[in-house]
Amino acid sequence: MIQVGKKAPDFTAPGFHQGNFVNETLSEHLGKWVLLCFYPGDFTFV
């Protein structure tokens, strides 16, 4: 179960970095601050 203050589970998610679509894995950023932003797709009725 995910809890505040506990280590986040590792996952891979699609992203956009320096003009390219990439797959980012959380474990690639160990020891760094990470900010995850999620929003509904553009032009959707959510």
mmCIF file of the N, C-alpha and C atoms, coordinates in Angstrom:
data_MODEL
# 
_entry.id   MODEL 
# 
loop_
_atom_site.group_PDB 
_atom_site.id 
_atom_site.type_symbol 
_atom_site.label_atom_id 
_atom_site.label_alt_id 
_atom_site.label_comp_id 
_atom_site.label_asym_id 
_atom_site.label_entity_id 
_atom_site.label_seq_id 
_atom_site.pdbx_PDB_ins_code 
_atom_site.Cartn_x 
_atom_site.Cartn_y 
_atom_site.Cartn_z 
_atom_site.occupancy 
_atom_site.B_iso_or_equiv 
_atom_site.pdbx_formal_charge 
_atom_site.auth_seq_id 
_atom_site.auth_comp_id 
_atom_site.auth_asym_id 
_atom_site.auth_atom_id 
_atom_site.pdbx_PDB_model_num 
ATOM 1   N N  . MET A 1 1  ? 0.838   -1.169 0.000   1.00 0.00 ? 1  MET A N  1 
ATOM 2   C CA . MET A 1 1  ? 0.000   0.000  0.000   1.00 0.00 ? 1  MET A CA 1 
ATOM 3   C C  . MET A 1 1  ? 0.891   1.244  0.000   1.00 0.00 ? 1  MET A C  1 
ATOM 4   N N  . ILE A 1 2  ? 0.536   2.227  -0.797  1.00 0.00 ? 2  ILE A N  1 
ATOM 5   C CA . ILE A 1 2  ? 1.280   3.479  -0.867  1.00 0.00 ? 2  ILE A CA 1 
ATOM 6   C C  . ILE A 1 2  ? 0.914   4.343  0.340   1.00 0.00 ? 2  ILE A C  1 
ATOM 7   N N  . GLN A 1 3  ? 1.957   4.880  1.016   1.00 0.00 ? 3  GLN A N  1 
ATOM 8   C CA . GLN A 1 3  ? 1.733   5.715  2.194   1.00 0.00 ? 3  GLN A CA 1 
ATOM 9   C C  . GLN A 1 3  ? 2.648   6.924  2.145   1.00 0.00 ? 3  GLN A C  1 
ATOM 10  N N  . VAL A 1 4  ? 2.171   8.019  2.711   1.00 0.00 ? 4  VAL A N  1 
ATOM 11  C CA . VAL A 1 4  ? 2.972   9.239  2.798   1.00 0.00 ? 4  VAL A CA 1 
ATOM 12  C C  . VAL A 1 4  ? 4.213   8.949  3.630   1.00 0.00 ? 4  VAL A C  1 
ATOM 13  N N  . GLY A 1 5  ? 5.362   9.398  3.147   1.00 0.00 ? 5  GLY A N  1 
ATOM 14  C CA . GLY A 1 5  ? 6.621   9.214  3.862   1.00 0.00 ? 5  GLY A CA 1 
ATOM 15  C C  . GLY A 1 5  ? 7.317   7.900  3.582   1.00 0.00 ? 5  GLY A C  1 
ATOM 16  N N  . LYS A 1 6  ? 6.694   7.012  2.824   1.00 0.00 ? 6  LYS A N  1 
ATOM 17  C CA . LYS A 1 6  ? 7.294   5.723  2.480   1.00 0.00 ? 6  LYS A CA 1 
ATOM 18  C C  . LYS A 1 6  ? 7.831   5.780  1.061   1.00 0.00 ? 6  LYS A C  1 
ATOM 19  N N  . LYS A 1 7  ? 8.741   4.868  0.753   1.00 0.00 ? 7  LYS A N  1 
ATOM 20  C CA . LYS A 1 7  ? 9.325   4.798  -0.581  1.00 0.00 ? 7  LYS A CA 1 
ATOM 21  C C  . LYS A 1 7  ? 8.254   4.476  -1.622  1.00 0.00 ? 7  LYS A C  1 
ATOM 22  N N  . ALA A 1 8  ? 8.255   5.202  -2.723  1.00 0.00 ? 8  ALA A N  1 
ATOM 23  C CA . ALA A 1 8  ? 7.294   4.966  -3.801  1.00 0.00 ? 8  ALA A CA 1 
ATOM 24  C C  . ALA A 1 8  ? 7.681   3.704  -4.570  1.00 0.00 ? 8  ALA A C  1 
ATOM 25  N N  . PRO A 1 9  ? 6.709   2.948  -5.046  1.00 0.00 ? 9  PRO A N  1 
ATOM 26  C CA . PRO A 1 9  ? 7.033   1.769  -5.852  1.00 0.00 ? 9  PRO A CA 1 
ATOM 27  C C  . PRO A 1 9  ? 7.611   2.193  -7.203  1.00 0.00 ? 9  PRO A C  1 
ATOM 28  N N  . ASP A 1 10 ? 8.499   1.384  -7.717  1.00 0.00 ? 10 ASP A N  1 
ATOM 29  C CA . ASP A 1 10 ? 9.112   1.689  -9.013  1.00 0.00 ? 10 ASP A CA 1 
ATOM 30  C C  . ASP A 1 10 ? 8.073   1.524  -10.117 1.00 0.00 ? 10 ASP A C  1 
ATOM 31  N N  . PHE A 1 11 ? 8.135   2.393  -11.119 1.00 0.00 ? 11 PHE A N  1 
ATOM 32  C CA . PHE A 1 11 ? 7.229   2.304  -12.256 1.00 0.00 ? 11 PHE A CA 1 
ATOM 33  C C  . PHE A 1 11 ? 7.880   2.953  -13.459 1.00 0.00 ? 11 PHE A C  1 
ATOM 34  N N  . THR A 1 12 ? 7.353   2.650  -14.629 1.00 0.00 ? 12 THR A N  1 
ATOM 35  C CA . THR A 1 12 ? 7.785   3.252  -15.883 1.00 0.00 ? 12 THR A CA 1 
ATOM 36  C C  . THR A 1 12 ? 6.595   3.968  -16.487 1.00 0.00 ? 12 THR A C  1 
ATOM 37  N N  . ALA A 1 13 ? 6.824   5.190  -16.983 1.00 0.00 ? 13 ALA A N  1 
ATOM 38  C CA . ALA A 1 13 ? 5.746   5.978  -17.573 1.00 0.00 ? 13 ALA A CA 1 
ATOM 39  C C  . ALA A 1 13 ? 6.271   6.710  -18.806 1.00 0.00 ? 13 ALA A C  1 
ATOM 40  N N  . PRO A 1 14 ? 5.412   6.919  -19.799 1.00 0.00 ? 14 PRO A N  1 
ATOM 41  C CA . PRO A 1 14 ? 5.828   7.676  -20.972 1.00 0.00 ? 14 PRO A CA 1 
ATOM 42  C C  . PRO A 1 14 ? 5.984   9.148  -20.633 1.00 0.00 ? 14 PRO A C  1 
ATOM 43  N N  . GLY A 1 15 ? 6.910   9.805  -21.308 1.00 0.00 ? 15 GLY A N  1 
ATOM 44  C CA . GLY A 1 15 ? 7.139   11.229 -21.083 1.00 0.00 ? 15 GLY A CA 1 
ATOM 45  C C  . GLY A 1 15 ? 7.671   11.900 -22.334 1.00 0.00 ? 15 GLY A C  1 
ATOM 46  N N  . PHE A 1 16 ? 7.894   13.184 -22.227 1.00 0.00 ? 16 PHE A N  1 
ATOM 47  C CA . PHE A 1 16 ? 8.426   13.984 -23.327 1.00 0.00 ? 16 PHE A CA 1 
ATOM 48  C C  . PHE A 1 16 ? 9.616   14.748 -22.790 1.00 0.00 ? 16 PHE A C  1 
ATOM 49  N N  . HIS A 1 17 ? 10.812  14.516 -23.349 1.00 0.00 ? 17 HIS A N  1 
ATOM 50  C CA . HIS A 1 17 ? 12.045  15.118 -22.842 1.00 0.00 ? 17 HIS A CA 1 
ATOM 51  C C  . HIS A 1 17 ? 12.916  15.573 -24.005 1.00 0.00 ? 17 HIS A C  1 
ATOM 52  N N  . GLN A 1 18 ? 13.260  16.846 -24.017 1.00 0.00 ? 18 GLN A N  1 
ATOM 53  C CA . GLN A 1 18 ? 14.139  17.439 -25.037 1.00 0.00 ? 18 GLN A CA 1 
ATOM 54  C C  . GLN A 1 18 ? 13.678  17.115 -26.455 1.00 0.00 ? 18 GLN A C  1 
ATOM 55  N N  . GLY A 1 19 ? 12.370  17.238 -26.686 1.00 0.00 ? 19 GLY A N  1 
ATOM 56  C CA . GLY A 1 19 ? 11.830  17.054 -28.027 1.00 0.00 ? 19 GLY A CA 1 
ATOM 57  C C  . GLY A 1 19 ? 11.583  15.619 -28.445 1.00 0.00 ? 19 GLY A C  1 
ATOM 58  N N  . ASN A 1 20 ? 11.738  14.670 -27.523 1.00 0.00 ? 20 ASN A N  1 
ATOM 59  C CA . ASN A 1 20 ? 11.534  13.261 -27.859 1.00 0.00 ? 20 ASN A CA 1 
ATOM 60  C C  . ASN A 1 20 ? 10.607  12.602 -26.852 1.00 0.00 ? 20 ASN A C  1 
ATOM 61  N N  . PHE A 1 21 ? 9.827   11.627 -27.318 1.00 0.00 ? 21 PHE A N  1 
ATOM 62  C CA . PHE A 1 21 ? 9.022   10.818 -26.422 1.00 0.00 ? 21 PHE A CA 1 
ATOM 63  C C  . PHE A 1 21 ? 9.919   9.736  -25.836 1.00 0.00 ? 21 PHE A C  1 
ATOM 64  N N  . VAL A 1 22 ? 9.879   9.576  -24.514 1.00 0.00 ? 22 VAL A N  1 
ATOM 65  C CA . VAL A 1 22 ? 10.742  8.618  -23.823 1.00 0.00 ? 22 VAL A CA 1 
ATOM 66  C C  . VAL A 1 22 ? 9.927   7.858  -22.773 1.00 0.00 ? 22 VAL A C  1 
ATOM 67  N N  . ASN A 1 23 ? 10.453  6.743  -22.312 1.00 0.00 ? 23 ASN A N  1 
ATOM 68  C CA . ASN A 1 23 ? 9.896   6.027  -21.171 1.00 0.00 ? 23 ASN A CA 1 
ATOM 69  C C  . ASN A 1 23 ? 10.809  6.294  -19.983 1.00 0.00 ? 23 ASN A C  1 
ATOM 70  N N  . GLU A 1 24 ? 10.257  6.880  -18.940 1.00 0.00 ? 24 GLU A N  1 
ATOM 71  C CA . GLU A 1 24 ? 11.017  7.200  -17.732 1.00 0.00 ? 24 GLU A CA 1 
ATOM 72  C C  . GLU A 1 24 ? 10.703  6.170  -16.658 1.00 0.00 ? 24 GLU A C  1 
ATOM 73  N N  . THR A 1 25 ? 11.722  5.727  -15.954 1.00 0.00 ? 25 THR A N  1 
ATOM 74  C CA . THR A 1 25 ? 11.561  4.807  -14.836 1.00 0.00 ? 25 THR A CA 1 
ATOM 75  C C  . THR A 1 25 ? 11.938  5.544  -13.562 1.00 0.00 ? 25 THR A C  1 
ATOM 76  N N  . LEU A 1 26 ? 11.111  5.427  -12.541 1.00 0.00 ? 26 LEU A N  1 
ATOM 77  C CA . LEU A 1 26 ? 11.350  6.149  -11.291 1.00 0.00 ? 26 LEU A CA 1 
ATOM 78  C C  . LEU A 1 26 ? 12.712  5.800  -10.691 1.00 0.00 ? 26 LEU A C  1 
ATOM 79  N N  . SER A 1 27 ? 13.124  4.550  -10.787 1.00 0.00 ? 27 SER A N  1 
ATOM 80  C CA . SER A 1 27 ? 14.394  4.130  -10.185 1.00 0.00 ? 27 SER A CA 1 
ATOM 81  C C  . SER A 1 27 ? 15.608  4.797  -10.840 1.00 0.00 ? 27 SER A C  1 
ATOM 82  N N  . GLU A 1 28 ? 15.460  5.375  -12.041 1.00 0.00 ? 28 GLU A N  1 
ATOM 83  C CA . GLU A 1 28 ? 16.566  6.086  -12.688 1.00 0.00 ? 28 GLU A CA 1 
ATOM 84  C C  . GLU A 1 28 ? 16.889  7.394  -11.964 1.00 0.00 ? 28 GLU A C  1 
ATOM 85  N N  . HIS A 1 29 ? 16.002  7.831  -11.082 1.00 0.00 ? 29 HIS A N  1 
ATOM 86  C CA . HIS A 1 29 ? 16.161  9.121  -10.421 1.00 0.00 ? 29 HIS A CA 1 
ATOM 87  C C  . HIS A 1 29 ? 16.382  8.986  -8.920  1.00 0.00 ? 29 HIS A C  1 
ATOM 88  N N  . LEU A 1 30 ? 16.872  7.836  -8.479  1.00 0.00 ? 30 LEU A N  1 
ATOM 89  C CA . LEU A 1 30 ? 17.129  7.633  -7.053  1.00 0.00 ? 30 LEU A CA 1 
ATOM 90  C C  . LEU A 1 30 ? 18.095  8.694  -6.529  1.00 0.00 ? 30 LEU A C  1 
ATOM 91  N N  . GLY A 1 31 ? 17.791  9.235  -5.363  1.00 0.00 ? 31 GLY A N  1 
ATOM 92  C CA . GLY A 1 31 ? 18.650  10.241 -4.740  1.00 0.00 ? 31 GLY A CA 1 
ATOM 93  C C  . GLY A 1 31 ? 18.401  11.650 -5.240  1.00 0.00 ? 31 GLY A C  1 
ATOM 94  N N  . LYS A 1 32 ? 17.422  11.832 -6.138  1.00 0.00 ? 32 LYS A N  1 
ATOM 95  C CA . LYS A 1 32 ? 17.101  13.155 -6.670  1.00 0.00 ? 32 LYS A CA 1 
ATOM 96  C C  . LYS A 1 32 ? 15.666  13.509 -6.302  1.00 0.00 ? 32 LYS A C  1 
ATOM 97  N N  . TRP A 1 33 ? 15.379  14.791 -6.272  1.00 0.00 ? 33 TRP A N  1 
ATOM 98  C CA . TRP A 1 33 ? 13.998  15.229 -6.092  1.00 0.00 ? 33 TRP A CA 1 
ATOM 99  C C  . TRP A 1 33 ? 13.241  14.961 -7.380  1.00 0.00 ? 33 TRP A C  1 
ATOM 100 N N  . VAL A 1 34 ? 12.017  14.464 -7.257  1.00 0.00 ? 34 VAL A N  1 
ATOM 101 C CA . VAL A 1 34 ? 11.187  14.159 -8.419  1.00 0.00 ? 34 VAL A CA 1 
ATOM 102 C C  . VAL A 1 34 ? 9.811   14.776 -8.209  1.00 0.00 ? 34 VAL A C  1 
ATOM 103 N N  . LEU A 1 35 ? 9.320   15.470 -9.204  1.00 0.00 ? 35 LEU A N  1 
ATOM 104 C CA . LEU A 1 35 ? 7.983   16.044 -9.181  1.00 0.00 ? 35 LEU A CA 1 
ATOM 105 C C  . LEU A 1 35 ? 7.180   15.409 -10.303 1.00 0.00 ? 35 LEU A C  1 
ATOM 106 N N  . LEU A 1 36 ? 6.082   14.749 -9.957  1.00 0.00 ? 36 LEU A N  1 
ATOM 107 C CA . LEU A 1 36 ? 5.225   14.114 -10.953 1.00 0.00 ? 36 LEU A CA 1 
ATOM 108 C C  . LEU A 1 36 ? 3.980   14.963 -11.132 1.00 0.00 ? 36 LEU A C  1 
ATOM 109 N N  . CYS A 1 37 ? 3.656   15.279 -12.371 1.00 0.00 ? 37 CYS A N  1 
ATOM 110 C CA . CYS A 1 37 ? 2.474   16.083 -12.684 1.00 0.00 ? 37 CYS A CA 1 
ATOM 111 C C  . CYS A 1 37 ? 1.577   15.277 -13.613 1.00 0.00 ? 37 CYS A C  1 
ATOM 112 N N  . PHE A 1 38 ? 0.319   15.197 -13.262 1.00 0.00 ? 38 PHE A N  1 
ATOM 113 C CA . PHE A 1 38 ? -0.653  14.486 -14.080 1.00 0.00 ? 38 PHE A CA 1 
ATOM 114 C C  . PHE A 1 38 ? -1.804  15.440 -14.385 1.00 0.00 ? 38 PHE A C  1 
ATOM 115 N N  . TYR A 1 39 ? -2.313  15.375 -15.587 1.00 0.00 ? 39 TYR A N  1 
ATOM 116 C CA . TYR A 1 39 ? -3.487  16.172 -15.952 1.00 0.00 ? 39 TYR A CA 1 
ATOM 117 C C  . TYR A 1 39 ? -4.247  15.442 -17.056 1.00 0.00 ? 39 TYR A C  1 
ATOM 118 N N  . PRO A 1 40 ? -5.547  15.671 -17.143 1.00 0.00 ? 40 PRO A N  1 
ATOM 119 C CA . PRO A 1 40 ? -6.305  15.022 -18.221 1.00 0.00 ? 40 PRO A CA 1 
ATOM 120 C C  . PRO A 1 40 ? -5.809  15.482 -19.584 1.00 0.00 ? 40 PRO A C  1 
ATOM 121 N N  . GLY A 1 41 ? -5.987  14.650 -20.570 1.00 0.00 ? 41 GLY A N  1 
ATOM 122 C CA . GLY A 1 41 ? -5.550  14.988 -21.921 1.00 0.00 ? 41 GLY A CA 1 
ATOM 123 C C  . GLY A 1 41 ? -6.208  16.267 -22.428 1.00 0.00 ? 41 GLY A C  1 
ATOM 124 N N  . ASP A 1 42 ? -5.498  17.003 -23.245 1.00 0.00 ? 42 ASP A N  1 
ATOM 125 C CA . ASP A 1 42 ? -6.043  18.221 -23.838 1.00 0.00 ? 42 ASP A CA 1 
ATOM 126 C C  . ASP A 1 42 ? -7.280  17.894 -24.671 1.00 0.00 ? 42 ASP A C  1 
ATOM 127 N N  . PHE A 1 43 ? -8.224  18.785 -24.617 1.00 0.00 ? 43 PHE A N  1 
ATOM 128 C CA . PHE A 1 43 ? -9.457  18.698 -25.405 1.00 0.00 ? 43 PHE A CA 1 
ATOM 129 C C  . PHE A 1 43 ? -10.322 17.496 -25.023 1.00 0.00 ? 43 PHE A C  1 
ATOM 130 N N  . THR A 1 44 ? -10.264 17.084 -23.746 1.00 0.00 ? 44 THR A N  1 
ATOM 131 C CA . THR A 1 44 ? -11.158 16.034 -23.258 1.00 0.00 ? 44 THR A CA 1 
ATOM 132 C C  . THR A 1 44 ? -12.172 16.687 -22.320 1.00 0.00 ? 44 THR A C  1 
ATOM 133 N N  . PHE A 1 45 ? -13.243 15.983 -22.033 1.00 0.00 ? 45 PHE A N  1 
ATOM 134 C CA . PHE A 1 45 ? -14.297 16.526 -21.200 1.00 0.00 ? 45 PHE A CA 1 
ATOM 135 C C  . PHE A 1 45 ? -14.174 16.081 -19.743 1.00 0.00 ? 45 PHE A C  1 
ATOM 136 N N  . VAL A 1 46 ? -12.967 15.859 -19.273 1.00 0.00 ? 46 VAL A N  1 
ATOM 137 C CA . VAL A 1 46 ? -12.741 15.437 -17.889 1.00 0.00 ? 46 VAL A CA 1 
ATOM 138 C C  . VAL A 1 46 ? -12.652 16.649 -17.003 1.00 0.00 ? 46 VAL A C  1 
# 
